Amino acid sequence: MHFSINNKVNSKIRDFLNMNISTNFLTQDKEEILIKAHKDELLFFSNNGFTECKLIFKNQEIKYKKQGESVINAKILLSILENLKASEEICFKKIENSLLQISSKKFECNLICLTKKILFKDIHIEEDMKKITFEFDFLNLINSKFKDFYKSSSSQMQKNSVFNTINFKKENFSEEINITITDSFRILLAIFELPKLKELNNFEFNLPVEVLGSIVNLFKNENNLKELDFYLKNDYLFIISETLRFKTKLYSGGYPNLIVLFSLQEKINFSVNKSVLISAIDRNLLLSEKNLNITLYKIIDNNLVLEFRDSSKGFLKEEIEIDKKKGDFIDFSLNSLHLKQLLKNIPDSEIIFMISEPFKPIILFGKEEGKNFRQIILPLKYS
């Protein structure tokens, strides 16, 4: 095997390798990828037990010299290509049947080829699969928003569970799609009207956050890509394009009906400047320990009062002005660090809060963004 690639091809291969690594929910032993060179194309295969992918480069994109194949560790290859991303040309050459030489100018690395342990097979679309078409810009928006929410969540969340899963749901005879994610104490909901979905029967599927991010990164470089077709069958998702074949498992467990929590009858409605509230939260937590970020919030007239008590350190209190639209006095307790992370995930400068009862979910959203995105934070018992 002998071929050369340019830095544009290098970038696509790195996205492919990142996908294989970030979606490996099963075992670190499944990090090898298969490289096959033919006269008319260069192929990269991955199968980590959760996602499978085939990346295709035509002959005009590479400099082909000799056919062959090699199995290489994905992390090691990614590290090499990251360090060579400025190189205009990178040469791959299999030598002595057991080494893959990767070189660029005066740099040379000889990797020991691995034994093929995993079945690498092609991916095809079948007639009985359910087809759902999304605009790529829509998927990119959802990925960006939900990725930020996920990053701010607890580092203790289990992979391949409901807490790293995005739920896509559509009812019959509706063009509205609801998309949710939760980390057990916060919820993010996206609501969009997508007319192209109206004729489809109801559907629901659960996609891990890392997988959606990988799909967006993998397909972003497709020429003139405006739409992406999702094909669903038996808890698997398939996506096919001219240069990519992608298959992934879906989270098959039941997903809680979180949407009903956004329909609670409000008794209190007020808006507040986001920057003012975040600054007040930072000051309110000056006496807090690392994991004790509970603040008592009170609505008194047109003010939001933040109180923090520590039996060994003291007491903090601050009032900030709000624009109250509805309701009277109420107090509730929140983990202020979790609230701050939610606020930072909202681009608007003015945040609206909707509250029903002190111990029931609190809905918040940006004044402009609220049409499509709403968030919930669960109150705590203050002591």
N, C-alpha and C positions, 0 to 999 in steps of 0.2 A: 504494500500500500504506500502510495506516495502522492501527495497533493499539497497545494498552497492556498491560503485564504487571505483576504484583505481585512481591514479593520471593521468594515460594515458587516461582513459575515461573522467576524469575531463577536460583535455586539449581539447578534441574533443567537449565537451559540451560548453566550453567557446567560441570556434570558432563559434559554432552554435548560441550562444546568441549574440555575437558580430555582426554576419550577420544580425540578426533580428533587432538590434538597429541601425546599420549604414545604413541600407536600408529602414528605416522607413521614407518615404518622405511625408506621409499623415497626421497622427495624433499621438500624443504621447499617446493617449488612447489605442493604439493597440500594447502594449508592453508585453502582457501576452503570456505565452507559456503553452502548455498542456503536462503533463508527464503521460504516461500510462505504467504500469508494468503488464506483462503477464508471464506465466510459461516459455515460450521459448524466450522472447525478452523484451527489454526495449525501449520504443518509446518516442521521443520528437517531438512535432508538433509546428510550428509557422506559423502565417498568419497575417502580419502587413498591409495588403491591397495592398502592392506592390510586396513583395516576399512571397512565401510559401515554407516551407521546412519540411521534415520528416527525422529525424535522427534515425538510427536503431542500437541497440546493441544486439548481440546474448547472450544467457544465459551464455556461457562460459566466457564472458567478464565482467560479473557482478555477484554479490552474491544475487540471488533472494530468497525472503522469503515469500512475500504475494502480490497478485495482487491488483490493484486499480488505481486511477487516481487523479491528482490534477492540478489546474490551478494557475500559479505563475507569478509574475512580473519579466520580463527578466532582468531588470537592477539590481534589488535587488539580484536575484539569481547569476548573474554574479559577483557582488561585493563579495558575500560570497565565491564563488568558487575561485575567484582570491586570496583571503586571505587564502584559504585552499589548494592552489596548491602544497604545499610541503607535504601535508598529504598523507600517504600511503593508507588510507581508509577513506571514508566519507559515513555516513549512512543517508538514507532518510526514514522517517517513518511518515505515516499519522495517527494523533491521534485525537480523539473526532470528527471525520468527518469534522472538519473545520480548523485544524492546520496541517502544514507540518513541522515536526521536522527534522532539518539538524544538524548532530553532528559528531565530530571527537575528540577522546580522551576526554579532559576535556571541549571542546567547545560545546555549544549547542545553537541553534537558533530555535525559533518556529514562523513560518510565517503563517499569516492568508491567507487561500486559497481564491482565487477570484472566482466569478461567471463566468461561461463560456459564453462569449458574442459573440465570433467569431466562424464561421464555420471552423472546421479543417477537411479537407478531403484528401484522398489519391491522388497521382499524377501518371498518366499513360501516356505512349507513344501511339499515334494513328498512323495508317497506312499512313494517308495523310500528315503527318508532314515532313518538309524538313530537311534532316539530313546533318550536316556539321561536319567533324571530324578535330580537331586540336590536334597537339602534345601538351602535358601538358607543356613541357619546353618552347615552343613558347608562350603560354598564360601567363606563369610566367614572361617571359621577357617583354612582352607587358605591363603587369600589373605593373611591377617594374618601367619601363620607364615612362609610362603615369601617374602613381600615383605621381611620383616626380614632373612632370610638373604641375599637378593639385594642389598639395600642395603649390607650389610657386605662384599660381595664386591669384587673388583678393578674399578676404574673403566675398565680397558682391555678389558673383555669386549665382544665384537662383538654388536651387535644382530642379531636374526633369526638366531641361531646356537644351538647346543646349550647354550651357556653363559647364555642368558637364557630358557631354555625349561623348563617344567614338564611332566614326562611322567606321564600318567595311564594305568594299565594294569590290566586285569582278565582272568583266565583263565576258560576254560569251566567251568561247574558250580561256580563259587565265588562267594561273596558278598564276598570280600575284594578291596579295591582298593588298589594300591600307587601312591604318588605320589612322584616323585623330582625333585631339582634338583641340579646340580653346578656348581662353578666351577673344576674341574680339580684342585684340591687339597683340597676339602671336598665332602661329600655330605650332603644332608638327605633322609631317607626318612619318609614318613607311611604308616601301615598302619591301615586301618579296615575293620570288618565292616559292610557295608551290605546288609541282607537284600533290599531292593528290586531289587538288581542281580543276584541269583542266577539268575534265569530268562533273563537276557541272555546271548547268545554273547560270546566274548572280544572285547575291544576295546582299542585303544591309540591315543592321540592326544597330540600335543605342542603345548602352548599357551604362547605367550610370557607372561612374568610381567606385563608391562604390560597385556596384553589381559585376563587374569583380573582384575586390579585394576579395570580399566575396567568389566567386566561387573558386578562387585559394586557399584561406585559408581553405575552407571547404573540398576540394577534395585532398589536398596535402598529407594527411595521408592515402589515399587509397592504399592498398597493390599492389605494382608493377604497378602503374598507369602510362602509357606512353602516352595514348591518351584519349581525352574527346570528346564525341559526343554531339553536340548542336542540338536540335530539335526545329524548328521554326514553329509557326502557329499563325496567327491573332494577331500580335504584342505581342506574348508571347514566351519566351524561356524556354525549358524544358531540364533538365539534370538528368539522372538516373544512379545510380551505385548500387552495392550490399548493401551498408549501408546508402545511401543518395537518397532522392527524392527531386528535386529542381525545382521551377517554379518562373519566374519573369516576370513582365511587361517590355516591351521595350518602349523607347521614340518614340512616333508615329509621331511627327512633322517632317516637311521637314528639311533636313540637307543641308547647303550651299555647293556648289561645290568648295571646297577650293583647290583641287588638281591642278587646272589650274594656280593658283598663283605661283606654283613651276616651271612653264614652261616659265617664262618671259625671254626675251633675255637679257643676261648680257652685260654690258659695262665696268664694273669694276670687277676685280677678284684679291683678295689678301688673304694672310694667315698671322696669327699673333699668337704669343705664348699666350696661355690662361691665365697663371698665371700673365704674364706681363700686359696684358690688364685689368684683374680684379683688380690688385693693382693700376693701373692708374685710373680706375673708382672710387675706394675708395678714392683716394686723390682728384679727381676732384669734388667729392660730399661733401667735407669738409665744404663748405659754404652753402650747400643747405638746404632748409627747408624740413620737413617731406614729403610733397606731391609735391615738386617742384624739380624733379630730371632730368630735361631736359639738355642734353649736346649737344653742336654743335661739330660734327666730320668733319674733313677735311682730304682728301687724298692729300698730297703734296709730289711729288717725291716718295721716298720709306719710307715715314713717315705717321703715323696716328696722327693727332693733335686733342686733346680733349680740348674744351674751355667751361667754365662755367661762367656766369655773374649774379651778383645780385646787383641791383641798390642801395641797402642799405649796402651791406657787401663788395663787391669788385669783383675781377676777378681772375680766375684760368686758367692756360694753361699748357699743357704738351705734348711733342712729344714722340712717341714710334716707334721703327723700325718695318717695315712690309716687307713681301716678295710679291711684286706686280707682278702679272702674266699678267695683262691686264688692259688697261685704263689709263686715265690721271687724271686731277684734278676733284674733286667732293666734295660737302659738303652736309651733311644731319644731321638731329636732331633726337635723340632717348631719350626715358626715360631710363636712364642708370641703374636704379634699375631693371627694367624689363630685360634689356640686361644681366646684371650680373646674374640674376636668370636663364636665358637660358644657359649661359656659364657654370654655375655650374652643369647643367643637362647633360653636354657633358663630357664623360670620357677622351677624347683625349687631348693631350697637345697642339696640333696645331689646330687652328680653321680657316676655310676657309669662306670668305664672298663673296657673289655674288650680285652685285648691278646693276640695270638697269637705274633708274632715282631717283633723290633726294627724291621724295614723293611717290615712289612705294615700294612695299614690298621688304625687304632685306632678302635674304636666307643665312643661316649660318649652318655649320655642321662640325663635327670632321673629320680630314683627314682620319682616319681609319673607323669611325662609319658611315660616309656619305653614304656608300653603302645602308644601311637600314634605317637610321634615318636622317631627315632633319627638320630644324626649320625655321620659319619666324618671323620677328619682323616688325611692321609697323612704319615707320618714323612719326615724328611730325613736325608741323610748328614751327620753332624757332622764338622767338620774344624777 
